[in-house]
Amino acid sequence: MDDQKRVVETLTAVASLYKQDLAPGVISIWLQALDRFSADQIVGALTAHVTDPERGQFMPKRRM
């Protein structure tokens, strides 16, 4: 599986955990925003987020 497909599948699965659907345009924005990170970093961060009892209560979003 290529890295982009792995990231999209993980991001889609995470969104599903939060009962959200990601439109293709939204997925594209996520991919652009995360482009500087490796697939391993992204998957690791998403996994850490969903298992965090405090911050993991909500779908991840960009912090300002």
C-alpha positions as CSV (number, residue, x, y, z in Angstrom):
1,M,0.0,0.0,0.0
2,D,1.4,3.4,-0.9
3,D,1.9,6.1,1.8
4,Q,-0.9,8.4,0.6
5,K,-3.4,5.6,0.5
6,R,-2.4,4.5,4.0
7,V,-2.8,8.1,5.3
8,V,-6.2,8.5,3.6
9,E,-7.5,5.2,5.0
10,T,-6.3,6.1,8.5
11,L,-7.8,9.6,8.3
12,T,-11.1,8.2,7.0
13,A,-11.2,5.6,9.8
14,V,-10.5,8.2,12.5
15,A,-13.2,10.5,11.1
16,S,-15.6,7.5,11.2
17,L,-14.7,7.0,14.9
18,Y,-16.0,10.6,15.4
19,K,-19.1,9.9,13.2
20,Q,-17.9,12.2,10.5
21,D,-17.6,11.7,6.8
22,L,-14.8,13.4,4.9
23,A,-15.6,14.7,1.5
24,P,-12.9,14.3,-1.2
25,G,-12.1,18.0,-1.1
26,V,-11.6,17.8,2.7
27,I,-9.3,14.8,2.3
28,S,-7.3,16.8,-0.2
29,I,-7.0,19.7,2.3
30,W,-5.8,17.3,5.0
31,L,-3.2,15.8,2.6
32,Q,-1.9,19.2,1.7
33,A,-1.7,20.3,5.3
34,L,0.1,17.1,6.3
35,D,2.5,16.9,3.3
36,R,5.6,17.8,5.3
37,F,5.2,14.7,7.5
38,S,5.9,11.1,6.7
39,A,3.0,8.5,6.6
40,D,4.4,6.9,9.7
41,Q,4.4,10.3,11.6
42,I,0.8,11.0,10.5
43,V,-0.5,7.5,11.4
44,G,1.3,7.6,14.7
45,A,-0.1,11.1,15.5
46,L,-3.6,10.1,14.6
47,T,-3.3,6.9,16.7
48,A,-2.0,8.9,19.7
49,H,-4.8,11.4,19.3
50,V,-7.6,8.9,19.4
51,T,-6.1,7.2,22.4
52,D,-5.7,10.4,24.4
53,P,-8.4,10.5,27.0
54,E,-8.6,14.3,27.1
55,R,-7.9,15.5,23.6
56,G,-9.1,12.4,21.9
57,Q,-12.7,13.2,22.6
58,F,-13.0,15.2,19.4
59,M,-11.9,14.9,15.8
60,P,-8.4,16.2,15.4
61,K,-8.0,19.7,13.9
62,R,-5.2,22.1,13.2
63,R,-4.0,24.0,16.2
64,M,-3.3,27.7,15.7
